[in-house]
Amino acid sequence: MKIFLKKNEIHNIIINANYTTGCYWDFNKKQNIVTLKEKSIDNDNDIFVVGSPIKTELKITAQNKGAVVFNLARHWDKTNDDIEKTIEIIVD
């Protein structure tokens, strides 16, 4: 998925991660292209089930021109053969 933003534009997305299986979203945190605020969203049920995804709302604010790639993967696996999804934020 690609998301195109203009400088100072804000975009919200809802993503799923599965921390109990080691699968989470990661990106270059040292970049200055976007700022990010995360907010956990309650799951549909009141019971947390190991292996179930967790919903998170991301508020992305475009700061400077460039691109940032978010990867959903098990980052302890250095081969990155298991990247499941990618979101690219492009700021113009």
N, C-alpha and C positions, 0 to 999 in steps of 0.2 A: 504494500500500500504506500502511496506517496501523498503527502499533504503539502500544498504550496501555500506559503504565507508571505505577507508583506511585513516590513519592519513595524513593530509595536502591535501587530495583530495578535489576537488571542484565540486559541482553538482548544476545545475540550473534547477528549475522547475517553471512552471506557474500554479498559483492557482487562483481560483475565491472565492471571499467573497461577502457578502451582508450586508454591514454595516448599511444600512437604515432599515433593519429588525432585527438588533442586532446579526446577524450571522457572526462571524469572526473567524480566525485562532488564536489559543493561544497555548503557550507552557511554560515550566519552564524557565523563563528568567535568573534565577540565576545559571543555569548549566554552565559548562565549557567544554562541549563535542563538540559543534559546535558554530561557529559564523555565523551570519545571516545578509545579506544586502537585503533590500527590494527596489523594483523599480516599481512604478505604470506604467501600460501599458495602452495606450489610448484605449478606447472602440471603437467598430466598427462604432459607430455613434457619431456625435458631440454634441448630446443632452443627458444630464444626465437624466435618468428616475428613479424616486424613485422606489425601489424594484428590480432594475436591478443589476446583479452582476458586480463587479469590478475586472479586471484582475491585478494580481501582479506577478512579477518575483521575485523569491527568489534565492539568490546566497548563497549556504550553503557550508561552509568550515569546514572540519573535524579537530578537535583540539586534542581530547583525547578519549580513549576508553570509550565506554558506549552507551547508547541509549537515544534518546529524542523523545517524542511523541507530534505531532502537532494534535490538535483537532479542527474541524470546528463545532462550536456550538453556541448557545445563552448562553453565560457564566453568565448572570445574573440569569439564571435558575439553581439553585444549585442542582437539581436532575440529571442534565446531561442526561436526557432521550432523549434529542433531538440531540445528537451528530450525525452529518450527515456523516462525513468522518474523517478518521484518517490516518496520515502519520507517520510512525516510521522510524527514521534515526538511523542506527546502525553503530557505528564506531569500527573497529577492529584494 
